[in-house]
Amino acid sequence: GQRPQETPLAVGTTDGEPTERGGRLLQGCQVLATMRTVYACVINNISRDSDFKLHLLYVLQGGLAQQQWRVSELLHRLLVYLEPKLTHVYKNVRERIGSVLTYIFMIDVALPHTRPTSSPHVAEFVTRVLERLKPLTSEPEIHNHVHEENTQETDERTQAVKLLKTVLKWLMASAGRTFTTPIQHQLQLLPVLFKIAPVEIDESYDEMKQDARTCLSLMSQGLLYPEHIPLVLAALEEMASSRSWHARFSVLTYLQITVFYNLFTLLSLPAEVLRIRKLVMQLLLDEQLEVRDMACTTLSGLLQCQFFPLDSSLQTQLQTLSQTSLPKARGELASTDMVRRHAGVLGLSACILSSPYAVPLWMPQILMDLSDHLNDPQPIEMTVKKTMSEFRRTHHDNWQEHRQCFTDDQLLVLTNLLVSPCYYA
């Protein structure tokens, strides 16, 4: 009566034959073992040339993309290894590291009523990065002084610039690959990005500035949940007071895209709509001409999509600004009064440009108000001329219908302003 001795079976087998689940398990173990081998190879070849390390990182990245959440332990170890290399001397290695970071943080997704994932978290990483970027954060504008790649300079600012370039590559790569947008953590990087992005392309335009513009564009197109919107507006309001007019200009371009991509979500939050209106009006009064012009464009777009109405209070505010008295002495034309008067004219211009193919009830009077500024000093005169020219271009085709909205006196004024008397005959 002895029981027959049982022969131990292999993992995932039935009667010595592998099951489908067991086969997948064995295959997964083999893949993990291979990835650990590649990881060890990366670690042990720190001193090898950049191309060799680049290929190893590429192989490891491919494995990470396939395994995702299964290798959280390797992701933590890899992040610890890569963080000191974010300022690597070789540009191509930094770019590859930026791409690898995308897969390291891909599974950092916060879902309702769930525990945090075991993979590395963006929040902790961004906190450490900002600490290393401190040599740049105190500057009003950030310029790329590291034009010679593969240099061994070790001063704090040079290292911070190289780190920033790697972070930009990471942000761009992650924009289209991650499952969610870590809004709170990206917002911490916005002030730095606004200080880099140029207003116009000139001889100082380089890859870092191009990457910063791309990052701001991609981030502004992100889907916002209602709880994220106050955080975004708080960051924009902070940057609207920056010493750099380039940063204040970039706030408006960022705001335009954010509003249009999240229009219906924002419209459901009246308090946030009022914050945006206040922010645009604040920048319409900016001391820098380029910022005021962009605020005019932004206001026109928001009015055109009826983001907020052109009510009597807004009209009165703009008309009051446009009637600000100018100092008589020419040397004082750059004063606050000049800025306020120009802001009012720009606001009235935005109202006209917001209705390019119609003549609402309020438009004839605003056109008359603008005509009173045709002989004002520059840049007010140029603003009025451009607005009148654009009005003529957009209303020319249906002018026989549109002219019915004007009185005879108003038509006479428009005719004298725009073209010869026979133009509208």
Summary of the structure (lengths in Angstrom):
residues: 425
radius of gyration: 29.8
end to end distance: 119.8
largest distance: 122.3
contacts: 1249
relative contact order: 0.05
helix: 65%
strand: 1%
